[in-house]
Amino acid sequence: MIRVTLLYNLPDTTDEAEFLKWRLGDHQVENASMPGVTKTDFAQIQDQYTLDDPHARAPYRFITTVEYPDRETFEKYFYDEPREEMEKSFAMMKDPVFLINEILVSTE
């Protein structure tokens, strides 16, 4: 399984309540209906645990995960996302980091 993990903040001028209304509604439906996607989650980061400070302020505010069944499906659909859509999404984020992960073991 391939999991895309996106960590990001919002630009200082963004109304977080309005963003969450959009992100939890229309955008979540869009993410879940993307071709090849088997699961997607969205979360608000609360804390960052470190040995020095178990309640440290996290460097990111939000995290989105999107899962694909395998590398072939991921590459077929993720990299073919229309550039305009990606740019529109990036404009709503500050400091985005995409991590592409191959899940080696998972329990549910």
Stockholm file with secondary structure:
# STOCKHOLM 1.0

chainA/1-108         MIRVTLLYNLPDTTDEAEFLKWRLGDHQVENASMPGVTKTDFAQIQDQYTLDDPHARAPYRFITTVEYPDRETFEKYFYDEPREEMEKSFAMMKDPVFLINEILVSTE
#=GR chainA/1-108 SS CEEEEEEEECCTTSCHHHHHHHIIIIIHHHHHTSTTCCEEEEEECCCBCCSSCTTBCCSCSEEEEEEESSHHHHHHHHTTSCHHHHHHHHHTCEEEEEEEEECCCCCC
#=GC SS_cons         CEEEEEEEECCTTSCHHHHHHHIIIIIHHHHHTSTTCCEEEEEECCCBCCSSCTTBCCSCSEEEEEEESSHHHHHHHHTTSCHHHHHHHHHTCEEEEEEEEECCCCCC
//
